[in-house]
């Protein structure tokens, strides 16, 4: 469901930034797209990307559902068990950052072109 908007979106980003700070993970770029989030991070491979994702999903689900009651009534869970992880190697970091930055803009352009 498209619930990552407005105050929910803002709070989600705060939660993920706080977790990243605690875990010494650098967030290079982050943007939501109403029903999912793109995050470009620099993380210690010994810590593990999946561990960060599990912690981010768990903490954000608990806090957001506690703080925004409508999320409890609209959704059985905030996140699915799936995720997409890719390393940045064959593409420049700037291209990946630009892709993430443009998530909301490109969605708005696609939506308006079909109106």
N, C-alpha and C positions, 0 to 999 in steps of 0.2 A: 504494500500500500504506500501511497505517496504521502508520507507523514513527516519527512525530514525537511520541513519548511519553517520559516519564521523563527520563533523562540526555541522550538525543538532543535532546529538546525544549529542555531547559535550555541545552545547548551551542549549539544553533541560535540561540537568542535572544541569547546572548553574542556570537556571531560577527556577527550582524546589527547589534547595538549597537556593537561595535567598528568595523565598517565605516562606520556612520553617523557616528560620532565623527570618524573620519579624513576623511570627505568633507563634513563640516559639514552633515549632514542631520539634521533633528530628527525623532525618532520620537515621535509623539504617543500612539500606542497600538499594541500588537502582541499577537496571540494565535494560537496554533496550534489546529488542529482535526484532529489525528491524521494527516491526509494532505495538508494544505495549511496555509498561513499567511496571516493577514490583517495588513496593516501600514498604519497611517495615518501619513503622513509630511508634513513641511513641507520642500519641496525647491526649490532655485533652478531655475526653468524652463530657464535657459540650460545647466544641467548635464544635466538630462533624467531623467525618471522611469525610462525604459527602461534607461538606462545604469546606474542604481542597481540595478535588478532583475537585470540581467545579471551585474553584479559580485557581488551578494549570492548569487545562485544558484551562480555559479562558485566563489566562495570557500567557501561553506558545503558544497557538494557535495564538494569536494576534502578539506576538513578533517574533515567528519563521516565520510566513507567511509574516511579514514586512521585516525581515532580509534575508530570503531565497525565492526569487521570484518564483523559480520552484515549491514551495509548493502551491502557489496560482493557478498555471496552471495545476498541476497534480491532485489536490484534491479539491472537493467542500468544504470540511471542514477537519480540521486536525484530530479531535477526533470524535468518535461516542458518542451517549448519554449514552451508557452502561458502566458499570464498574463492577468489581468483588471485593467484600470486604469480608475479613474473619478475625476473631480474632485469635490470637495465644494463645492457652490455652492447647490443648491436645497434642501439639508437642513442643519440646524444641525450644527455640529461635535460637540456633545454627543450627539446622536442617533447619529452614526456611531461615536463612541467607545464608547457603550453597546452598540451592535451587536457591535463587535469584542470588548469585554470579555466578552460573554455567549456567545461561540462554544462554549466547552467546556461551559458550563452547559446551554445549549439542546440540544446534542447528547446530553448525559447524560439530560435530561428526555425527549427523544424516544425514546431507546433504552429507558429504563425503562418508558415507557408502552406499549411493544410487547412487553414480557416477559410 
